[in-house]
Each structure stands twice: as C-alpha cells, then as structure tokens.
Amino acid sequence: MRHLAIPALGLLAATGVHAAGDPTVVIAGQRASLANAIAAQEKADNIVSVVSSDGIGGLPDRNAAEALARLPGVAVQRDQGEGRYVSVRGLGPDLNAVTINGALVPSPEAGTRAVALDVLPAGLIRTLHVSKTLTPDQDANSLGGTVEVKTLSAFDLPGALLVLGAGASHDTNTHRESPNANLLWAQRFAGGKLGVAAGLSGEKRKFGSDNVETGGAWRGNRLEGFELRDYLPVRERRAAALNLDWRPDAASSYALRAFVSRFSDDEVRDRLTVGNVENDDLAEGVTDDARLERRLRQRKYTQEIRSLTASADRRFGDWRVQAEATASRATDDAPESINDARFRGSFAGIGFANTMAPRLIAPAAAFDPASYNLNAITLQRSFAKDRANALRLDLAREFDDGYAVKFGAKASRRDKDNDTDQWAYDSGNATSASYWGAGTRSMSAFVGTHQLDYAFGPIGAALDPAAIRARVASLPRAGARQAAESALDDFALVEDIDAAYVQGTLARGAWSLLAGVRAERTRFKAAGQQIAILEDESESITARRAGRSYTNWLPTLQARYDLDRATTVRAAWSNSVVRANFSQLAPGISLDSATEATIGNPDLAPLKSHNLDLGIERVLGNDGTMSAYVFHKDIANFTYATNLAGSGRWTGYTTATSYANGDSAKVRGIELAWQQPLRMLPAPFNGLLVGLNGALTHSRAGIDSFDEEAGRRAGRAIRLPGQSSRVANAMIGYEHGPLSTRLAVNHKSPYLLELGDDVLDASGDRIVDSQTQLDFSLSWQIDRRWQLSFEASNLNNEKYYVYQGVKSRNVQYEQYGRTFKIGLKASLF
C-alpha cells in the first residue's frame, strides 16, 4: 500500500511494483496522476509510503529528512532546528536503511549506521519511498523502514525539461540572509532511446541558535552546574546528480546513475559554564561561590556522500534478467579544530533562576574579560570513511496462470574506518612560566569587539578564534599529543554480506500472494586499541582484534485481498535484521583505573525482528484515499548501554561501561491516513485540499545492569529510544488558477533520547519534549514559465527541549526562530 503526499501544484510521480517487480512510472497532470498513483498502490506487493518531488516542493522542506516527516508513521529528529534523522514506526535512525538509486548509503559519521538526511537537498530528489515491509528481493537491513531516494530520469517525463530556480532566506534569530539555487535538465536523444538527466543544487545557510543546558547535572531539585551556549553555524550544501539511460528496444534497458552530495558545517560555539560550586550544588534563587569558564569551540566538518549505480535489464522470452553494480562512499572530514579553549575565573554570588531554561545570576565582574585567564586549549582532528560496494543478479519469470517466480543473489562489502588525533595544552600540566609562550593569559587579549547576541541574558564579549589559534601556533606539539584519546576511538571494521533469495507471487481473482525467503551470511572483522593507565600514570596501548560469522534466514509472506473495486485489505509477515552500531561494535577498551573501564563489544549479536502488518485502504472517488494499518514487531537482541561491573572479567570493578543484547523488545502501533481534494464542495471551496495522518505507537524493552548498592545485576523496562507515542500531520491547502497555498502542522510527542548514567534509574532518563511545528507555503504561477514562491518555516517558533526524568529539570533548551524564504523558478522548456 502506498501513502501519497499530494503535490500542491504540477506533476506527481508514482511508482508501482507489479507482481513480477516491474517498475512503471506514470507522469500526468494532477488529477490523472493521482488516479494513476492509486492504481499503482493497489498493485504494490509491499507496504510503501511515497512523497514525490512536487510534494517536496509544495512545503518548506530544506532536505530529505524534513520531506519524509510528512508521511504516516515517520518522525524527524532535528539538529539546530533542521531535520536531520528520521524515525520510522517508532524505531530510531540506526535501525533504518537508506539507498540512492538502489545503492546503500553508508553513514559519514564515525560511530553510527544512521544516515543524516540533511546531506541530501530536496531540490534534486524525484521521489522518496519508505518501504515499511520488505520483500525477499530487498536487503533485510531495516527494522523500521528502508528509505529509497530516487533522482530524476529523462524517461520519467514526456518531453524535455529545463528548470532553473533561485531564492534567498532570512533567519529571524540572527537576522542573516542565505542564498540558494538549483537546476534540473532532462532530454532524450538518439530517437528517444538515450535519456540524459542532470541536476545541480546549492545552498549556503547562515543562522544561529541560543541554548542553555545542564547536561542532567541535577541532584534532586539542586543543580551542580549549567552552560549558556551561543551557536553561529554556517551550513553549505552542494549536490549534483547525473542519470544516463539507454533503452534500445522494448526488451532492454541500461542505466548509469551518479550522485554526489557535500554538506559542510562551519560552527562557532561560544559558551559560559557554571561549575565547581562551593557547596557542591545550587538551589534555585540561592547564590554561592562558583567557578565560571568562558569556552570556545570552532570547527568545520565536511560530510560527503558519493553513489554510483550501473544496471542492466533484459528480457529473454518469458525470462527477465537484471544485473546491478553499486559503489558508495561516505566521509566525514574535520581538519584540526579548536575542540575546546577555556578561560577560568572564580566568583561569589553565582546562582540561577528557572529550572527549565536556567538564567544566570552573577555579578558584573562575571562578564568582564579581565576576570578570566587562559586555562586550557584542546585541538582535534578526525576523519571517518564508510565504503559500501555490491553486485547483484536477479532472474524472474511470469507464467500465464498469474504465477511469477523470482530469485537472485547479492554480494555486499562494507569497510568502516575512523581516525582521531587530539592535542591538549593545560595549565595544570605546565612545567614552566613560559608554557603558554609570550603574551598575557588574560582573556582580554582573546576577545573580539562585539558582545554576544544571546537571548537568555548576557554572556560577554565574543571570543576570537583567530587569536586562540595564533597562541597555539607558537606552542610546541611535542608532549601535547594525547595518546589515549587519539587511539581509543580509532578502529577499522569490515562487514561482508552474501545473500540469496527466492520468491513467488500468485494472483487469483481478488487474491494476490507473495511468499519467499532470504538468507544472509555475514562475516565481520574488527580492529581497535586497548588503552590502560599504569601505576606510574603512563599509558599502555595494545592492539585488539575480533571477528565472527553468522547466517540469518528471513522468510516473508504478504497477501492482498480486494473486497471490492475501491477497498483493499493487506496482511504481511516478514523478518529483518540490523547489525549493531559501529561505535558499539568497535573493540576499543579504556582501562581508566583499577575499578573503572569503558569497553566496546564486537561480539554483539544483530537485532532480529519478526514483523506483522494488517491494514485496509479505500479509494475515495478518483483521487482520494483513506487507510488504517496496525503493526507489531518482536525484536530479539535489542542493544543498549549497560554496566558490566561485578561480572566476568569485570568482577572487581565498580564501573565497566559497555553494550549488551537484551532478550527482547516489542513495538506495536496503528497508522491512520486520509487525504482528498474537496472538489465536491461549491465554488470557491472546491479548491481546498486536506490531508491528515497519524500514528500511535507503543514499545517496551527489557534492560539490566550492575546495581552497585545491591551488589548484583538488576533490570527494568524502558521504551525504545527515539519512539514517540504519537506522531501526526495535518495539512490544508487551496488551489485556484495560478494560486497554490498550504498550511501544514507536524507534531510528535515526547520520546526517550538516551538513558542516564545509571541506566537502572528512570529519573535519569533524558526525554525530548513534544514538538509541534507550523509551516506555510504559497506559490503563484505568473505564466507557464515563471513561478514565484514564498515559504515560512517554524512559524510558531517551536523550541527543542530535553528534560531529565521530570519536565521541570532541564537537560537542554534551545530556540531557533523563524525562517522566511522567497524563490523564483523558471521552466524554460
């Protein structure tokens, strides 16, 4: 079944999967395209939600993550107010997979499998598909859903296309403007046999956010410390896509699809930190002596994703043969940055007001640069690389009696590497008065000319990154390198998967059945470091290696029954498997002392899920739908952080932080959707479009850990991280003549971000508060070539708030303001 994101104006692309897996693309005007899309979804073998490029353009979505948040059962996790990761059916981003034109997208970030979809600009995407149930011919590497990104092909269109777009946005938090532009071109040559499609997209976004956070430093209602943070990032996105298609005859099709996206974040984070309170912690409104630090982080990291897919599709009589080779590469490059520069001072009369968004109470001297002296500077560089290559071959045959068979094999190879180096200059380790080189250590020499524009009170003058770098440049590197910190996070992981499958489909009257099985053989190798602090406080670094192999058998049965011409019932039983996160599998061990350790676990078993889905959909008229789906997932080997102290090798330890597999976790929920143009209403109300969808989800997982007070292991039940109990979208739009406008609301209820330091203590859980965001878009078709658009994001100025246990205890409070964007699009042919 396919949930459709109805476009505000223009064309909609709908892809249907027929019984033999033959993709058919239909392009038409809005009414015809909606009817064709409904017909395609009725023929689909599995449950899929789709948003088209016109649906993306109809709402103020900067990237793929924000576009996907409009679909039923999909929620977005934001970073700096911008959509970054998606959660499908209550399962976190690490439990989903992303492909671009059939190629697995590896993760640029070192420790995770989750793909940050803000690296994919919305302007180059033709369609986004979320497969919520998997067929045997699909990779079984997602528990929530597989996001399939497809770029434009010349054969998606009836003729040539050349579209140019340009725009600018305004950020109300920083009052800065940001440009963007894109180009799409498609044309056929050689008598319509050769199709060429290309796209370019670029955006430079200047914005800011104001943040106050405690990090969960609460003792009951008393606070040990907090930070005031001012962020000024500049984000750039540049992307290009090139698709070549050769279709010499009706029985043959060849394609080469290339995609590259580069995302950079140049961030300056200036902050004021409160800590080392004389009497350990603060009560609201009560002052005490405390240490204040002015701190700066300045870094630029660049994430790049490259994807290349070559495919061939040939028919030989009743047989169809498909071959595909894919190569993907993702990198995260962070050259030497100021990881932390801190200036320290001590003050009397320090306190706070407001537990949800703490405001600093301090004397005037706390904002005087002369009150602080240079204490420490830490430099860091890192480079992570994730490579994924695959070869696959599929064979299929259709028979006259409605039966079809398909089988094939796939070999996948994935390598994940991370390298980090860190240097530290610390006054506590200084051995001479000249340790910091020539010049004063007073913060007065390291500030700029302007005061920070911070919404939650004063911080002081902005620190100057150039002045800090100049001081570091004169310092010797010998002896400053932190060997343990540089080695602990270095790892090299290899994951090779060989898969084979067979599936059959049968259509009889109102029934359509699909059954099959997929087998995946995984070979895993890991290399890392063990760091030990010796009695003389020197560091011992030794290599650590691990590896294992295992096979998963994954059967599937999916059925569709047509109650009548307008109503379809679907049911699915499927199985899927997701390997643990790279940061969890990395074999690094840090023996911080004789009683404290941090341990990676390369022996983690993969998460396996048994999935049940049941739903019904009804077509309303020619171009409306309503649907209801229920689902249940039984997940084995749920992975979580724990304390291994008191067991095995760690019997004499009080803290041995690692990762473990839980016995089981369960997720169940219901998805509801309705969307329809209200053409039955009298004019002018017949131009209204409405859409509503929502999901109610519940999850439960069992965890355990060492209970130091009881001297034994204990357990408790939690909900899965990232799972919101309620996710909802509402849209109302209006179209008449050249005018198209929409108002959209996206809501998700609170969800568990992470467990606290003591995983057995529910009061330490970090919870992201509910979020509701209101967006607006309007476009005016000046003539057949020119279109003017206006978009407004986060009209209600929604905040990002994380609390610890109870809502009154801040972990993080951040606000971003509103963004307004104006654009002009030219369709030259």
N, C-alpha and C positions, 0 to 999 in steps of 0.2 A: 504494500500500500504506500502511496506517495502523498505526503502532505505538501501542498503547493504554496509558495509565497507569491501572492498575486501581484504583478507589477502595476505600478501606478499609471504608466503610460507606455505604449510602444509594443515591443515584442517580448514573448516569453518562450524560452527553450525548454521543452520537456523531453526527457529521455526515458523510453520504456524498455524493459528487458523482456523479450519474448521467451517462450518455452525453451528454445534452443540457445538462448543467451544472445540473440542478435540485436545489437543496439540500433534503434531507429530514432532519428532526430527530426522533429517537425517544427518548422518555423512559420508563423502566421500572425495575423492581426490578433488583437487581444481576445475577442470573443471566440474566434476559431481556435486560437492557441490554447485557451482554457479547456475547450471541449476535447481537443486532441490530447491534452495533458491528462484529463480524467480517463480517457480511453486507454492511455499508456499505463496509468497506475493500476487499472483493472487487470492488466496482463502481467504485471510485475510478479516475479517469483518470490521476492522477499519484501520486508517492510523497510521503506526508504522515505526520508524526508528530503525535500529539494527546495533550494532557493536559486532563482535564475539571476543572470546579470542585471536584468531590468528591475527585479525585485531588490537587488543590492543598491542600484542607483536610485530607487524610489525612497530610500530612507538615509539619514545621515550616518552612514556606516563608513568608518575610515579603513577598515580591514576585514579580513575573512572572519575573525572571531566575532566581531560585532554583527555581521550579517547573519551568522549562524544562530545568534541569540534570539532571533525572531521565530525560530522553529519550535514545535512542541517538544517538551522534554529536554531541551538544550538550554544550559545556563552558561553565562560568560563570567570569568574571573578577570578583574581589571587590575592594571598596573598604572599608577599615576593617572587614574581616571580613564584609561584607554583599554578597550577589550584586548586580552592577551591569550588566555587559555579558555577552552570550552569543556564543560562537564556535560555528559550525555547520560540521561536517566539516573542521575544521582551519583555517577561514578566519575572519579577525578580524572584530570587530563592525562595522567600517566597510564591510564587504563584504556585510552583510545588510540587509534592509529590514524595517520594522515597520509594520503597519496596525492601526487600531482601527475595527471595523465597516466595513471597506472603505476607510477614509481613511488615506492615507500619514501616518505620524507623523514630523514634522520633528524635528530634534535641537535641544534647548535650548542646548547648548554651542556656543561660537562656531566652533571650528575643525574640527568633526567631523560626519560623517553618522551616526555610531553613536548609537543611542538608548539612554540609560541606563534600563534597565527597572526600576530601583528606584523610579522615579517612579510605577509602576503597582502599587498594592496588590493582593495576591492576592484579597482578600475580594470585589471587585466583578467579577472575571473569571469568565465562564461556561465558556469553552473557550479554549485556546491551540493553534493549529495551526502547524506548521512545514512549509511546502512546500519539499521538497528538490529536486524537479524542477518546472519551470514549464511551463504550457500557454500557447499564444499569446494567450489572453484575459486573462492576468495580466501585470502590469508586469514587465519583464525586468531589474529593478534590483537583483538579488541574485545573488552568486556562490555563497554558502554556503547560504542559505535565507531564505525570507520568513516572518516571524513574524506570524500573524494573530490579533489579540486580539478576542474577541467577548464582549460583555456580554449580560446576561440579557434575553430577550424573554418576554412573557406567553404566547406561543404555544409556548415550549419546555416548558410544564408542562400537565398535565391539568386543573389547577384553580388556585385562588387560593393565594398564598404570602405569608407574613409571618414573617420570621426576624429575631430580634434577638440580637446577640452582644456580649459584653464580656469583657475579660480584662486581665491585668497580667503583665508580665515582669520578671525580675530578672537584672541583669548582674553576674557574679561578679568582673569586673575592677575595677569602680568601686563595687559594692555599692549600685547605684541601681535604683529601680523605675520602670517605664514603663507607662502605661495604653493601651488600645486598645479600639475599639468599632466595630460595623458594623450596618447594617440593610439588608435586602432585602425588597422588596414587589412583588408582581405580581398582576394581576387582569384579568379580561375584562369588558367592558360591552357594551351595545347588542346583546344576544342573542348574545354571543360573537364579534361582528365587530370590536370595538375592544379592543386589548390595551395595557395600561399596565404598565410595569415600571420600578422606580426603586431606586436603591441609594445608600447613604452609607457612607463608611469614614473612620476617623480613627485616627491613632497618633502618640504622642509618645514617642520612644525616647531615653533618656539612657544613654550608655555611654562607654567610653573605650578607648584602646589605648596600648601602650607600644612605642616604636620606637627603633631605633638604626640609623643608616645612614651609609655613606661616600660614596654617590653615584658610586662607582667610582674614588675618588682613590688608586689603587694604582700604585706603581712596582715591579713585580715583587712581592716579599713585603713591601715597605715601604709605609707609609701616610702620605699627605700631610695628611689631616685626616678628621674624622668628627663626627657630631652625635648627641646624645641628645635624643629628642623625646617629649614627653608630650602626648597629644591628649585633649581633653574635648569632644566634639561632642554637640549635641542635635539630633536629626532629627525633623521632623514631616511626616506625610503626611496629606493630606486629599483625598478624591476623591468625585465624585458622577457617577452615570450615570442617564439617563432615556431610555427607549425607548418610542415610540408606534407601534403597528401597526394599520392599518385594512385589513381583509380583507372587503369587502362581498359577494364571491361567490367561487366556486372558481377563477375566471379572473383575479382581480385582487388585487393586494397593494400596499399603500403603507406606507412606514415613515419615521420621523424618529428618528434616534439621536444623542444628545448625550452627551459625556463630557468631564469636566474633572478634572485631577489637579494638585495643588500639592504640591511637595516642597521643604522648606527645610532647610538645614544651617547651624546656628549653632555655629561651631567656635572654640575657643581652643587654639592650639598654642604651648606653652612649650618652649624648647629651649636646650641648651648646645652651643656649637660650638667645636671644636678646629681651629686652623689657624695659618698663618704660623710653622711650626716653624723654629727657629734653623738647623738643618742640613737644611732642606727636607722631610725626611720622617722617620718613626719606624719602628724595628723593634720587634716585639712584645716587651714587657717591659723596653724600654730607654727612659729618660726624657731629656727635653731641655727647653729653654726654648721656650715657645709662647704664642700669643695665644689667649685664651678670650673668647667672646662669649655673653652671655645675650640671647636674641632671642625676640620675641613676634609672633605673627600672630593677629589677631582679626578674623573676618569672618563675615557671614551672607549667604548667597546663596539665592535662591528660584527654583526652576525650575517652570514651569507649562506644561502641555500642554492644549490645547482641541481638541476634534474634533466636527464636526457633519456628519452624513450624511443626505441626503434621497434616497429611492429610490422607484421605481415599477416594477411588474412586471405586465404584462398579456398575456393570450393572445387572439389573433385567429385562430380556427380552428386551423390547423396551425402558425401562427407564434407565437413568443413575443418580446415586446419588453421590454427592461429599460433604464431610464434612471436615472442616478445623478449627484448633485452632492455634492461634498465640500469642506469648508473646515477646515483645521487651522492651528494657531498654537502655536509653542513659544517661550518666552522664558526667559532666564537673567539675573536682575537681582541685581547685587551692589552695594548702596549703598556709600558711602565707608567703607572699612575700613582697619584698621591692617595694611598689607601686610607691613611689617617694621619693628620697633622694636628697635634693638640697643644693648647696653651692653658696653663693651670693657674688658678688663684683660689684663695680661701676667704670666706666672707661670713659675717654674722647677719642675722635677720633674714634667713632664707626660708621660704615656705611656699605653699601652693594653695590655690583655690580652684574648686570644680574638679571632681573626680573623673568625669567623662572626658573633659578636654582641659587638663591642668593648665592654669595660668601661673606664671612665676611671680612670687612675692620676693623682692630683693631691693637692696639699697642702690642708689645711683651709681656707686662705685662698680657694681657688677657689670655695667655697660660701658665702662671706661677701659680702652685697650691697655692703658698703662698699668692696670691692675693684674695683668696676666703675663706669665713668662713661658717661653718655649719649653716644652717637656719631652715630646717625642714626635718623631716622624717615621712613618712606615710606608715603604714603597712596595708595589706588587705588579707583577705582570703575569698573564696567563694565556694559554692557547689550548683550545679544545677542538677536536676534529672527530666527526662521525661519518663513516663511509658505508654505503649500502649498495651492493650490486646483485642483480638477479637475472636468471634465464628461466623462461617458462615455455611449455609447449602444451597446447590443448587440441583435442580432437573431438568432434561432435558429429552425430548423425541423427537425422529426423526420419521417422517412418510414417507410412500413410495412415496408420490407425491412431494417430495422435500421440504416439510414444516417441521419445527422444532420449538419447544417451550421450553423455559427455564424460571424458576422462582426460587426465593430464598429469604433468609433473612440474615442479619448480625447484630450483636451487638458489638459495639466498646466502650471501656472505656479507657480514657486517663487522666493522672494526671501530672501536671507540677508544680514543686516547685523550689524556689530559696532562698538561704540564704547567706547573706553577712555580714561580720564584718570588721570594719575599726578602726584603731587607728592612732592618729596624735600627733607628738611632734613638736611644732612650737615655734621659738624664740619669736615671737610676743606675745605668751601666757605665757612665762616664768615668774615665780614669784620670782625667786632667782637665784643667780650666780651659784648655784650648779645644776640648772635644767638639764643640759646636762651631769651630772656626772663628774667623774675625767677625766682629759686629755684635750688636746688642741682642739679647734674647727677649727683650720686651716686645709684646705683641703689637705695640705702636708702630714697629718697623715692618709689620707684615699685613697691614690693613689697607684697603683702598679708600677712596674719597667719599663713598656713598654709604648710607645706612641701609641695612636690610629692610625690605618691604615685607614685613611679616604680620599676618592677620591676628595672631594671638598675643600681641604685646611686643615690646622692644626686645631685640637681641643685641644690637650694637652695630658697629661698622663691619662691612663685609670683609672677610679675609681675602688676600690677594694670592691666587695660586702661583703666579709668576714669581713673587717674592719668596715663597716657600721653596719652589724648585731651584731658585738661584742659590739659596742657602745649602740645599742638599748637593748641588753640583760641585761645591767646594769640599765636600766631606769624602774621606776615603771609604771605599767599599770593603776593603779587607776587614774581616771580622764582623761586618754588619749583616752578612747574609744569614738568615735563619734557616739552618739546615733542616730541622724537623718540620717546620711549617712549609718549606719548599718541597719536601719529599712526601709528606703524608698524603696529599691529595693527588699525587702523580699515579696514574695507572694506565694499563693497556688491556683492553678486553676484546675478545674475539667470540662472535656468535654466528655459527654456521647452521643453517636450517635446510634440510632436504625434505620436500613434501610431495605426496602423490594423492590423487583423489579419483573417485568415480561417482557420478550422479546420474539419475534418470528422472525424467518427467513424463507424466501421463495426464492427458486431458480426455475426460469422458463426460459429455453432457455438461451439467453445471459444475462438475468437479474438476479441479486441477491439483495434481500432487507432485511433489518433488522429494526425492529421497536419495541419500548418498552418504559417503563417509570420506573424511580426510585424515591422513596420517602425516605427522610432522616429527622428524628426527632432528634433535638439537644437540650440537656439540659446542661446549662452552669452555673457554680458557681465560684465565685472569692472572695478571701480574701487578704487584704493588710493592709497598715497603712496610716494614715494621720498625717503629721508632721507639727506643727505650731510653729513659732518663736514668743514668747510672748514679751510684752513690756519690761520686765526685762531681755530680751535676753535668757531666759531659753527656753527649748524645751518641747512641749506637744505632746505626741504620743498616738493616739487613733486608735482602730481597725476600719476597713471599709470593708463591705461585699456587694456583689451584685450578681444577678443571673437573668437568663431569659431562655425561651424556645421558639422554633420556628420550623416550618416544611417547607421543600423545596420539590417541585415537579419538577422532571427533566426528561422531555421527550426527546427521541432520534429517529432520522430517518436517516438511512445510506443506500446508494444504490451503486451498481456496475453494469456497463454495458460493455460487451466485444464487441468492434467494430469489431475485427477480432481476430485471434489466437494470435496476438502479441501485440494488443493495448487494453488498458482498461481505461474506464472513471469512476471516482468515485465522489460521492457527499455525504455530511454529514451535518445534522443539529443536534446539540447537546447542552446540557445545563450542567453547572458545578457550583460549589460553593466552596469558600475558606473562612475560618474564619480568622478574623484579627490576626495580630501578637500578641504574648503573652505580649511583652513589651507595646503594645498599649492597650491591654485589662486589664492589671494589674491595680487594683483600687487604687494604691498609689497616695497620694496628698501631695505636699510640698508647704506650705504657707510660702514663704521666707520672705515676708513683707506684709504690708497692701495693697500694689499695685502690687505684683509680686507672681505668683504661677505656679507650674508645676503639671499637672493633668493627670492621667490615665483615660481611658474611657471604662469601662466594658460593656457599652451599645451599642458599635459599632455593626452595622449590618454586616453580612457576605457579601463578594463580590460575586455577581452572574453574570455569563456570558452566553450570547446566542452566539453560535458559528456556522459559516457557512464555509464549506470547499468544494472546487471543484478542481479536478485535472485529469491529464491524464498521463499514463505511457506506454512506448513502449519497448518491448524486442528487443534487437539488437543481432541477431544471437542466439547463445545458452547461452552466459554468459555475456551479457552486457545489460545495461538499460539506459534509459533517461526518465526524468519525469518533469512535471511542475504542481505546486499546488498553488492556491490562497486561502486566508482565510480572514475571517472578524470576529472580536469579539466585542460584545457590552456589556460592563461591567457596572453593576449598583453597587452603594455603594463603589466606589473607595475610599480607605483610605489614608489620608495624614495628615501631621503635620500642625497645624494652631494656631492662637492666638484668644482665646475666649473673650478677654477683650472687655468691652462695651456691653456685652450681659448677660442676666440672672443673676446668682449669681455673675458674674464677672464684673458687670457694673462699679464699681469704680476702676477697675484695669487697669493698663497700659500694663501689660504683663501677660497673662494667657495661657501658652503653653500647648497644648493638641492635640488630634487627632479627626478627624471628617470624616464623609462619604460624598463624593462628589456625585453629581447627576448621572454622567455617565462618562465613558471613552471608547474610541474606539481604536481598533488595527486592522490594515489590512496589508496584505503583500502578497508576492509571493515567492515561493521556487522553485529553478531550480537545477537539478542534472543530471550528465552524468558520467558514469564510464564504462570502457571497456578495456579488454586486446586487444592489436593491433596485433592479430595473423595473420591478413590478409596481413601484410607487409612482404617484403622479409627478409630473414635472413641477419644479426643478429638482425634486428629491430623488428622482430616478438616476441621478449621477452619483449617489452615495455608494461607497464600498465599505464593508465591515469585515473584520476578522477577529476572532477570539480563539486562543488556545491556552491550555494549561496542563500541568502535571502535578499529581500528588504522589509523593514517593516516601517510602519508609525503609530504613536499613538498620541492621543490627550485626555487630561483630564482637566476638569474644577475644580479649587480650589477657595476658598475665605478665607479671614482673616480680622481682625480688622485693619483698617487704622487709626493710631493714629493722623496723621495730619488732615485727613478729618473728623475724629470723627464718622466714620461709617464703615460698612463692605464693602469690595471691592473684586473683583475676577480677575483671569486671567487664560489663558490656558497654560498647560505645556505638555511635552511628559512624558510618564511613566518612572520612574526611572529604570535603567538597560537596556533600549531599545536602541540598536544600529540600525541605519537606514540600514546599510549594514554589512552583515556577509558573509565571503567567505572562501572556502578551495580549494586548488589546490594541486594535487599530481602527480608526475611522478615516476614510478618505472621501474625496469628492473630485469627480472629473466631468468637465463640460467644455466642449470646444477646445481651445488652446490651454485651459487651466487644469492643472492636476495638483492636488494638495493632500497631505496626510498628517495626522497626529497619532503618535504611537507611544505606548507605555510598556515598559519592560519591568517585571518585578520578580524578585526571588527572596525567599525567606532566609533566616539565619542558617549558617552551616558551620561545621567544625573545620577550622583551619588546621590546627595541629594540637597534639597532646602537650601538656605541661611537662616540666622537668621530672615530676613524679607522675608517671603515666597511670598509676592507680588512683590518683586524687582528681576527681571530676572537677573540683573547684579550681584547678589549674588549667583546664582546657581553654584554648583560645578560640573564640567564636566570632565569626564575621556577622555583623548585624544585618538585618534585612535591608535590601536596596530596591528603590523604585526610581527609574529614570524616565523622563519625558522628553521626547524628540519630535521635531516638526520639520516638514519639508514642503516646498512649493516650487513648481516649475511652470513656465509659460512658454508655449511653443509660438515663437514670434512668426515664423513661417516654416515651410517644410525643411529648411536647412538649419535654422538657428533656434536654440533653446536657452532660456535664461532660468537659473535655479537659485533658490535660497534655502539654506538648511540651518537649523539650530539644534545643538546637542546639549543635553543635560539642562533643559530649561528650568527645572526645579532645583538646580544646584545641589544635587544629592551628594552626600558625604560618604566616605569609606570609614567605617568604624569597626574596630575589633575590640572585644572585651574579654576579661578573664573570669570565667565562672558565672558571675552576675553582671548585669548590664552596666552597673554603676562604676565598675573597675576597668579603667582604660588600659588597653594594650597599644592601640594605635588609633588616632583620629586624624583624618586627612580630608582637605577640601580642595576643589579644583576650579570652581567657577563654571561659566558657560562658554560655549564656543559657537560663533556665528560664521557662516561660510556663504560666499556668493560665487557662482560659476557661470561660465558661458560655454556652450557646446555647439560645434559646427559640424553638420553632416554634409560633407562635400559631394559624396555620391554613395 
